[in-house]
Amino acid sequence: MRFYVIKLPRFLSFIISKILWLFRGRKEKKAY
């Protein structure tokens, strides 16, 4: 259980950063 608690935040942060990066890329494409 502790292993998951330590591993999850890193995994979530990675997913969130990836989603934000994709969202930002879409926004930039729309701007052009």
One Martini backbone bead per residue (centre of mass of N, CA, C, O) as a GRO file, in nm:
protein
   32
    1MET     BB    1   0.059   0.062  -0.022
    2ARG     BB    2   0.297   0.258   0.004
    3PHE     BB    3   0.400   0.228  -0.282
    4TYR     BB    4   0.155   0.360  -0.418
    5VAL     BB    5   0.172   0.635  -0.274
    6ILE     BB    6   0.452   0.699  -0.404
    7LYS     BB    7   0.383   0.640  -0.713
    8LEU     BB    8   0.127   0.800  -0.788
    9PRO     BB    9   0.207   1.104  -0.794
   10ARG     BB   10   0.405   1.074  -1.030
   11PHE     BB   11   0.201   0.961  -1.234
   12LEU     BB   12  -0.001   1.196  -1.220
   13SER     BB   13   0.192   1.424  -1.295
   14PHE     BB   14   0.256   1.309  -1.574
   15ILE     BB   15  -0.031   1.317  -1.688
   16ILE     BB   16  -0.093   1.614  -1.638
   17SER     BB   17   0.141   1.729  -1.806
   18LYS     BB   18   0.051   1.597  -2.072
   19ILE     BB   19  -0.229   1.726  -2.091
   20LEU     BB   20  -0.134   2.019  -2.082
   21TRP     BB   21   0.044   2.004  -2.332
   22LEU     BB   22  -0.183   1.929  -2.530
   23PHE     BB   23  -0.367   2.171  -2.470
   24ARG     BB   24  -0.162   2.388  -2.548
   25GLY     BB   25  -0.122   2.292  -2.840
   26ARG     BB   26  -0.414   2.338  -2.927
   27LYS     BB   27  -0.429   2.638  -2.865
   28GLU     BB   28  -0.206   2.722  -3.060
   29LYS     BB   29  -0.344   2.615  -3.317
   30LYS     BB   30  -0.595   2.797  -3.293
   31ALA     BB   31  -0.451   3.072  -3.307
   32TYR     BB   32  -0.340   3.025  -3.612
   0.00000   0.00000   0.00000
